[in-house]
Amino acid sequence: MRVITSSAQIQPQSTPRIMMIRPARFGFNEETAVSNTFQQQTSPIDESLTDAQTAEEEFELMVDQLTKAGVDLRIFDDTDDIVRPDAVFSNNWVSFHQSGKVVLYPMMAQNRRLERRHDIIEALGNDFNIEEIIDLTYFEEQGKFLEGTGSMVLDRRYKIAYACLSPRTHPEVLAAFAEAMDYETVSFSAFDENDKPVYHTNVIMCVGDIFAIICLEAIKNPDERQMVRAALEETGKYIVEISLEQVRHFAGNMLMVRNKLLEKFLIMSTQAYEALTPQQIKELNEYARLLHTDLSFIETYGGGSARCMMTEIHLPVK
């Protein structure tokens, strides 16, 4: 396991700067539903509103809460001219790193590849130093994918990428990311209650600075389960275990952020918060203030939750 060095010590796990994409054409994505068991196509919550309007209302509630908490949000609007039903889940196509590197990722669904926008990267380049763009999208031609910080949960301080392998997370692309970014990988297989592969690691796992939330129950292989637990413990993480039932309610899909005052927040949906036990809430409150908003429409139709909607900006400020 990687030994922490003086350079690693200055790499924070969380950031006060978050990129978000305001949805314009949100809707049920049939291309992703094959591998995302969280997606459901049901009757609208409010039939007087379109899918896009309902998703934007939930988006604005989350933005309002993060803004009040003092988080520096960089919000970009999706465009109406191109249909991007999952544009709100921006963490899958790009990641931003303290080294000044930007990574672009190969996406499984063809219509999700339209989410990659160089105009957004250029806009962020006005405020942040971008040293290099690492483009892994060529793997799409080989049918191999790695969907950003959905496929990987990063321990940025120790430079470890946790990844459950699935049709959307290929070991070869994971290795390419690790080589380019000088990361170690902890890869494993994970399954839901119906023994179907977990499509993204970030629905079963969240890594904070000194804590980790994880559904070890999803890792069926005992050796792999112990390997993941050991990696977390060796890097000083207090483990909060969640169940597969809680995963179904997006209790693993959380992200720790901070504000300019260095106050820490753990961001999640209301459904995720209500799935936690009183003891888990008490434990997590010791590490960060818990914030939640209702994202039930986005969760139902999009199959993603709060963490998927936030792309961390770790780039150095100009």
N, C-alpha and C positions, 0 to 999 in steps of 0.2 A: 504494500500500500504506500502511496505517495507520502513522503515526509514533508511537513510544512516548512517552508523556507521564509526568509525575510521578505522576499518578493511576494510570496503567496499570502503573507499576513496582511498586505495592503489590499488584497482583492476582496471586497465585501460580497457577501452572499446576496444582499438586497440592494435596491437602488430606489431613489426618490423620483426617477424619471421613467415614465411608462408611455409607450405608444399604443394608441387604440384606433380602430377604424370604425367610423359611424356607418352602419349598414344602409344600403340603398335598395338592394334587390334580394333581401333575405328570404329564404324559403327552404322547403324540404329538398335536400339534394339526393336524388336517386342514385347518383354515381358513388356516393360515399356510404349509402345505407347498407350495402352488401357486407361491409366489414365493421360498421359501427352499430352495435346492438342497442345503443342508447337512443338512437333516432326512432321517433314514432310519428306516423302520419295520422293525426286525429282531427276532430272538429276544432276549429279555432276557439280560443278562449273567449274572444269578443268578436262575433260575426260581423259587427259593424265596421271593424277595422281590417285592413289588409295585413298580410303576414309582415310586410316591411314596416308598416306603421306600428304594429305591436312590438316587433323586435326593437325598433328605434326608441319606443317609450321605455322599455327595460334598459336599453343602453344608456339613455339619458339619466335614469335613476342611479345607475352605477357610477356614471361620470360625476353626478352631483355629490354622491357620497365620498368619492375619492378626492374631489376638489375640496370639500369641506375638511377632509382629513389633512390637507396640505400637500398632497401628492402632485408633482409636476407632470401634468398630462400633455402629451403631444398628440392631438386628435386630427386625423385626416378623414375626409369624406370619401366614401366609395362613390363610384360614378354610375349614372343611370344607363349609359350607352352600352355597357357590357354587363351581362348577367353573371354575378359572382355571389351565389347564394350563401357561401360560407365566409365572405370577406371579413365578417366581424371577428373571426378566429385567426387573428393576424400572427400569432406566435408560431404557426406551422411553416411559413414560407421564409422567415428571416430571423436571425438572431444577431444581437449587437454585443460586442465584447470590449472589456477594458483595454485590451491591447490595441484597439482601434480597428480591429478586424470585423467585417460583416460577412455572415455566412448565408448563402442562398441554398435552399433545400429542394430535392426532388420530391414531387407530390404524386400520389397514386392516382387520384381522380384528375382527368384531363381538364375539367372546368375549374378546378382549384389552382391550376398552374397560371390561370389568368389573374390570380391575386397578386402575383409578384409585380411590384411597381418600382421602377428605378427612379421615378419622379419623387417618391417618398424618401428614398435614400439620399437623393440629391438635396432635398429640402432639409433633412436632418444634418447634412454636411455643412450647412450654413452655421450651425451652432456647435457641432461636435467634430472632432478630428477623426476622419476615416482614412486609415492607412492602407487597407487592402480589402478587396472583395473576393471572398473564396466562393466560387461557384461550383456547387456539387450537382447542378441540375442535369448535367450530361448523363447521369445514371438513369434518368427517365427512359432513355433510348434502350437501356438494357433491362428495363422492367424492375429496377431496384430503387427502393425509396427510403427516405428518412425525413420525417415531417417535423423538423425543428424541435422545439422544446415541448412538443406533444409526444414525439417518439422518445425523447430523452428528457430526463430530469437532471439538471446540472447542479453539482456541488461546485460552485465557482471558486470557493476558497481553496479547496483541495484538488481542483481540476479533475473531477471524476464525473463521468457521464453514466448514469444509471439508465438501462434500456431493456424493456421487455420486447423480445423479438416477435414480429408479427408480419402480415403482408405489407404493412406500412413502415416497418423498421427492419431493414436488411443489414446483416452483419458486415457486409463489405463496405457499405456506405458509412456505417458507424465507424469502421476502422479508418476510413478516409477522413472523417471529421476529426477523430482522435489524433491522427498523424498531423493534420494541418494546424490543430489548435493545441497540441501538446497535452492532451487529456488521456487519462486512463479510462477504461470502460469496465463496467460491471453489467454484463448482459445475462439475461435469464428468460425463461418462458413463464407466462402468467395466463390464467384462465378464469373465466367468469363462472357463475353458479351452474351454467349449462355446459361447462367444459369447452366453451368457445374461446379462442385466443383474445386476450385483451388488446384492443386495437392501438391504444396509446398509453404509454407509461404514466402520463400525468393524470390519468383517472384513478390510479391506485396508489399514487405516491406524491408527496410534497416534501422537499428538503428546505428547512430553514437554516439559520446560522448554527444553533446548538440543539435543534430538535428536528425530528423527521416524522411525518405521518405516512404510514404505509399499511397496505393490506397484505400481510405475509401469507394469509390464508389463500390468496390467489396464486402463490408460487407453490405448485404441487410437489415439485422435486425437492426432497428434504435437503440435499446437498446445496442446491441453488439457494434455497431459503436461508440456510445457515451462512452461505457466502455473502448474501445481501445484508443480513443482520450484522455480520462481523465487520463489513465495510463501513456500515453506519456507526457502529460502536467504536471502531478504531479511529474514526474521525470525530469522536466526542459528541455524537448525537444522542439525545434522549428520545427514545422511540415511543410514539403513540400509535398503537395498533388499531386499525379499523377493520370492520367485517365486510364480507362481500355484499351483504345487504346494505350497508352504509355506502359502499362504493356505488351501488345502483342509484343512490341519491346524490351522487357527486361529492361525497365527503372526502375524496382523495384529490379533488380538483381545486386546489387552493394555491395561493401565492403569497409569500411574505414580501411586503414592500415597506418603505419608510418615507418619512417626510423630511423637509429641510431641517427640522429640529431633531432629527435622528430618532423620532418616535417610531416604533415598529407596529405594523398592522398585518393581520392575517386576513386576506380577502377571500370571500367565498360567496356562494348563493344562499338564499334563505333556506332552500330545500336541504342543502348540505349542512347548514347550521342546525336545523331542526332534527337532523338524523344523528347528531352527536349526542352522547350520553352526558349527563351533568358532570361526571368525573372527567371526561375528555375535555369538556369546555373549561373546567377548572384548571386542568393541566396546561392547556394551550394558552389560557389567559395569563399564565406566568411568563410566557415568552413573547406575546404580542397581543395587542388589542384586537378582538375579533370584530370584523365588519361584514355585514351581509346585506344583499338586496335580492328582490324577487326576480329571478331569471327563468321562470318556469316555461315560458313560451320558447325562448332561445334554446333551453335545455331539451325540450321535447322534440322540436322540429330539427334543431341543428345537431343534437347529440353531443354538445360541448357546454362548458359552464364558465365560471368566472376566470379561472386561470387561463383558459384558452383565448380569452378576450384581451389579455394583457401581454404586450411584448416589452420586455425589460430593455431599457437603454443604458448599457454600461459603458458606452463610448466616453472617452475623455472630452471634457468641455473645452472649447476653444478659449 
